[in-house]
């Protein structure tokens, strides 16, 4: 606990002197000194003598910071129709990102392509960094305790032992999680301070997922599920849902629906994300109307979530809200109109990591464990209490 407290204080305030860490964390100077020595040895902290003020005497005034040179964490986001491999330093900075295209594939072929690439990707780590863990995230229902993707319908994955397979391919400890929970963890670690109090993380893509966090801890419910919003009824939703009902949130607002409608309207030739982005950037009025319609549906769903959960912040991960704040403003307007609790315009935000949010979130699945329990995460047992 003391090691985690010191490490998190440095993450938030570094570069920072040991004496200041003691004041911020409430630990004694002696306890801080012991923990800093151990964290330096593990490669988690580094000393910054060049930042010491003139006249500073002794190590209590020598700044330390998160070491971003020695260790790294790998990440895998498995999505439809692309997967992303990433490498992060301990501050969540993206060092390397690679996209695997598996359009038209589902089931085992997606997995085989990913497993075949992992060893080569890890062999190309820059700067001689040591990779100590791999985070793997997907949509749908994921059981992190078993390391299993329970259900991801667009990929055709059911009870896939993703953690075990990736451990064999990488030779690393693997942390598997749902991508919405991982996005929430990334925001808690590297995002806005309000996220540590309470947040709702909403992901809208080919799947629609939600995650909740309170007091800096991401909620994990029974059977690996956080909550289910895909079948939340939204006003104005008319699309048929595979569940047999009409007007479900995912059926009305998913990427699958948006791109299909764009093809039907003649906006794009194929139901592809890149084509839709290109149409929006080119100023196609039909593309703009479709995206604005989806933004309004998302805003109505967010309004319901705000009234039920009353979070400090709602983080929306959705392609076009990240691309252009005008679409985020459309979501916010619907929330202000439909929510009884209201909230200011900054209640709904996009991820601090922007377009790289999923690549960072994959690594955050491991980094969250590191900052909660640094000694055990790196394979060193905590010392016995005497």
KOLLORO-436615 format. One record per residue (C-alpha): residue in three letters; x, y, z. Coordinates in pm, whole numbers, padded with zeros to 5 digits, always signed. Each point is the difference from the previous one (the first is absolute). Example, Ala and Ser with C-alpha at 12.3 -4.5 7.8 and 13.67 -1.06 7.14 Angstrom:
BEGIN
ala+01230-00450+00780;ser+00137+00344-00066;
This chain:
BEGIN
unk+00000+00000+00000;unk+00282+00242+00080;unk+00176-00079-00327;unk-00324+00062-00191;unk-00058+00326+00185;unk+00348+00128-00084;unk-00022-00112-00362;unk-00339+00160-00053;unk+00114+00325+00163;unk+00294+00017-00239;unk-00229-00079-00294;unk-00221+00293+00096;unk+00265+00252+00105;unk+00336-00109-00137;unk+00272+00103-00031;unk-00026+00045+00376;unk+00239-00010+00297;unk-00025-00269+00267;unk-00086+00259+00262;unk-00292+00118-00212;unk-00117-00358-00057;unk-00021-00041+00377;unk-00209+00315+00035;unk-00235-00099-00283;unk-00042-00366+00094;unk-00013+00030+00378;unk+00281-00254+00039;unk+00301+00065+00220;unk+00321+00118-00167;unk+00170-00324+00104;unk-00279-00212-00154;unk+00016+00202-00323;unk+00377-00039-00015;unk-00024-00379+00037;unk-00264-00029-00269;unk+00184+00228-00243;unk+00316-00212+00033;unk-00199-00313-00086;unk-00187+00163-00289;unk+00324+00134-00144;unk+00147-00351+00007;unk-00305-00141-00180;unk+00028+00254-00280;unk-00327+00172+00088;unk+00156+00328+00115;unk+00305+00193-00114;unk+00192+00282+00166;unk+00013+00340-00171;unk+00307+00178+00146;unk-00002+00256-00283;unk-00327+00137+00142;unk+00126+00050+00355;unk-00020+00364+00104;unk+00309+00204+00073;unk+00116-00052+00355;unk-00189-00330+00044;unk+00179-00228+00242;unk-00049-00377+00034;unk-00229-00253-00166;unk-00325+00122+00167;unk+00014+00295-00242;unk+00106-00204-00306;unk-00301-00029-00236;unk-00119-00340-00117;unk-00239-00078-00281;unk-00166-00295-00169;unk+00271-00176-00201;unk-00113-00003-00364;unk+00320-00148-00144;unk+00055-00345+00153;unk-00338-00177+00008;unk-00294-00023-00240;unk-00334-00172-00026;unk-00155-00147-00314;unk-00365+00022-00096;unk-00240-00169-00240;unk-00345+00133-00087;unk-00198-00255-00198;unk-00278+00171-00190;unk-00210-00038-00310;unk+00135+00034-00264;unk+00344+00101+00129;unk+00226-00089+00290;unk+00262+00230+00145;unk+00335-00095+00155;unk+00164+00260+00220;unk+00294+00065+00227;unk-00017+00252+00285;unk+00239+00142+00255;unk-00100+00022+00366;unk-00169+00337-00047;unk-00224-00140-00270;unk+00186+00172-00282;unk-00045-00188-00325;unk+00337-00120-00129;unk-00107-00230-00284;unk-00333-00073-00164;unk-00081-00253-00270;unk-00336-00079-00161;unk-00093-00351-00117;unk-00267-00004-00268;unk-00235-00299+00019;unk-00294+00134-00197;unk-00231-00276-00111;unk+00132-00242+00262;unk-00167-00127+00316;unk+00058-00280+00245;unk+00329-00192+00008;unk+00166+00170-00301;unk+00003+00333+00188;unk+00166-00168+00297;unk+00253-00184-00215;unk+00111+00319-00173;unk+00046+00174+00334;unk+00190-00286+00164;unk+00232-00031-00299;unk+00099+00369+00017;unk+00054+00034+00378;unk+00354-00152+00023;unk+00134+00217-00282;unk-00158+00314+00143;unk+00158-00060+00341;unk+00338-00074-00160;unk+00002+00353-00143;unk-00025+00188+00331;unk+00201+00324-00036;unk+00261+00133+00237;unk+00082-00325+00177;unk-00301+00031+00228;unk-00116-00304+00198;unk-00365-00088-00065;unk-00146-00141+00320;unk-00365-00060-00091;unk-00261-00008-00274;unk-00350+00143+00021;unk-00265-00142-00233;unk-00341+00163-00036;unk-00310-00072-00207;unk-00361+00102-00007;unk-00293-00201+00125;unk+00007-00212+00315;unk+00349-00071+00133;unk+00092-00192+00315;unk+00336+00143+00119;unk+00035-00257+00279;unk+00001-00286-00252;unk+00155+00201-00282;unk-00288-00097-00226;unk-00199+00192-00261;unk-00342-00137+00089;unk-00193+00159-00288;unk+00094+00235-00282;unk-00270-00037-00262;unk+00151+00205-00289;unk+00319-00209+00024;unk-00188-00325+00047;unk+00198-00068+00320;unk-00157-00206+00276;unk+00196-00131+00301;unk+00335+00079-00163;unk+00291-00054+00250;unk+00176+00313-00124;unk+00230+00037+00301;unk+00141-00351-00017;unk+00055+00016-00376;unk+00175+00338+00019;unk+00222-00117+00286;unk+00120-00287-00217;unk+00064+00230-00295;unk+00172+00279+00196;unk+00162-00167+00299;unk-00138+00282+00215;unk-00257+00026+00277;unk-00327+00107-00166;unk-00286+00204+00142;unk-00325-00035-00198;unk-00288+00244+00042;unk-00296+00163-00168;unk+00103+00306-00200;unk-00243+00237+00176;unk+00144-00095+00339;unk+00352+00045-00135;unk-00091+00341-00143;unk-00133+00097+00343;unk+00325-00118+00159;unk+00205+00207-00244;unk-00205+00310+00083;unk+00048-00061+00373;unk+00375-00034-00042;unk+00076+00268-00258;unk-00314+00210-00043;unk-00203+00258+00183;unk+00003+00011+00382;unk-00382-00023+00003;unk+00028-00351-00146;unk+00148-00123+00328;unk-00311+00102+00189;unk-00256-00164-00228;unk-00042-00057-00371;unk-00210-00168-00263;unk+00197-00120-00301;unk-00216-00056-00309;unk+00145-00166-00309;unk-00196+00016-00325;unk+00142-00199-00292;unk-00103-00326-00162;unk-00083-00100+00358;unk-00141+00232+00266;unk+00145-00038+00350;unk+00000+00189+00327;unk+00223+00001+00307;unk-00043+00160+00341;unk+00265+00111+00248;unk-00023+00152+00348;unk+00290+00111+00218;unk+00255-00097-00263;unk-00120-00361-00023;unk-00167-00140-00309;unk-00308-00207+00081;unk-00007-00366-00100;unk-00332-00174+00045;unk-00084-00371+00010;unk+00088-00215-00303;unk+00251+00253-00132;unk-00262+00262-00086;unk-00003+00364+00109;unk-00339+00097-00136;unk-00205-00035-00316;unk-00105+00300-00202;unk-00020-00155-00347;unk-00370-00072+00049;unk-00087+00322+00177;unk-00305+00148-00173;unk+00066+00341-00151;unk-00267+00238-00133;unk+00017+00026-00376;unk+00168-00335-00048;unk-00184-00203-00265;unk+00257-00258-00114;unk-00077-00367+00054;unk+00224-00164+00259;unk+00114-00366-00006;unk-00162-00035+00342;unk-00341+00025-00172;unk-00088+00349+00116;unk+00020+00334-00176;unk+00168+00317+00121;unk+00285-00154+00200;unk+00295+00234+00045;unk+00257-00219-00178;unk-00232-00071-00292;unk-00069+00371-00042;unk+00348+00143+00057;unk+00270-00259-00070;unk+00263+00038-00272;unk-00164-00288-00182;unk-00327+00194-00026;unk+00165+00331-00083;unk+00212-00138-00283;unk-00288-00209-00139;unk-00225+00307-00007;unk+00277+00199-00170;unk+00034-00265-00270;unk-00378-00003-00050;unk-00001+00380-00035;unk+00280-00013-00256;unk+00244+00185+00227;unk+00266-00273-00009;unk+00056-00300-00225;unk+00088-00250+00274;unk-00084-00013+00373;unk+00348+00110+00105;unk+00109+00235+00277;unk+00267+00166-00216;unk-00252+00076-00275;unk-00244+00156+00246;unk+00272+00214+00156;unk+00106+00114-00347;unk-00360+00097-00087;unk-00036+00202+00321;unk+00333+00175-00052;unk-00097+00080-00359;unk-00309+00184+00129;unk-00260-00242-00139;unk-00329+00131+00139;unk-00160-00347-00005;unk+00286-00145+00206;unk-00028+00291+00240;unk-00373-00059+00050;unk+00052-00370+00072;unk+00273+00067+00254;unk-00201+00276+00167;unk-00301-00233+00023;unk+00216-00259+00173;unk+00147+00265+00231;unk-00352+00095+00112;unk-00090-00364+00069;unk+00321-00039+00202;unk-00084+00317+00192;unk-00341-00136+00096;unk+00156-00322+00127;unk+00263+00195+00192;unk-00274+00209+00161;unk-00156-00318+00140;unk+00337-00117+00133;unk+00067+00340+00159;unk-00335-00005+00181;unk+00058-00354+00131;unk+00370+00025+00096;unk+00057+00376+00049;unk+00374-00023-00081;unk+00259+00275+00021;unk+00085-00057-00366;unk-00121-00199-00301;unk+00277-00104-00238;unk-00131-00071-00349;unk+00220-00206-00231;unk-00156+00034-00345;unk+00179+00066-00327;unk-00172+00320-00111;unk-00025+00168+00341;unk+00379-00042+00026;unk+00046+00119-00360;unk-00208+00318+00020;unk-00122+00172+00316;unk-00315+00110-00184;unk-00132-00354+00033;unk+00098-00010+00366;unk-00192+00325+00048;unk-00306-00168-00157;unk+00026-00277+00260;unk+00035+00256+00278;unk-00304+00195-00119;unk-00216-00313+00016;unk+00124-00079+00350;unk-00082+00351+00121;unk-00345-00021-00160;unk-00098-00349+00119;unk+00181-00049+00332;unk-00183+00106+00316;unk+00334+00045+00178;unk+00145+00202-00285;unk+00363+00079+00069;unk+00229+00246-00174;unk+00131-00029-00355;unk+00320-00163+00126;unk-00190-00292+00152;unk+00038-00194-00326;unk+00354-00017-00137;unk+00205-00213-00238;unk+00305-00200+00119;unk+00303+00203+00093;unk+00206-00228-00229;unk-00218+00093-00299;unk+00026-00220-00308;unk+00257-00224+00171;unk-00237-00078+00288;unk-00043-00371-00077;unk+00373-00056-00054;unk+00072+00164+00337;unk-00289-00179+00171;unk+00142-00340-00099;unk+00321+00076+00188;unk-00195+00162+00285;unk-00153-00340+00076;unk+00347-00092+00133;unk+00109+00344+00122;unk-00306+00021+00225;unk+00122-00312+00181;unk+00354+00139+00015;unk-00101+00323+00170;unk-00227-00186+00243;unk+00259-00262+00097;unk+00343+00075-00147;unk+00201-00257+00194;unk-00218-00302-00073;unk-00062+00112-00360;unk+00374-00020-00071;unk+00032-00336+00171;unk+00144+00117+00332;unk-00202-00090+00311;unk-00080+00273+00246;unk+00226-00005+00309;unk-00135-00158+00316;unk-00138+00240+00257;unk+00201-00003+00322;
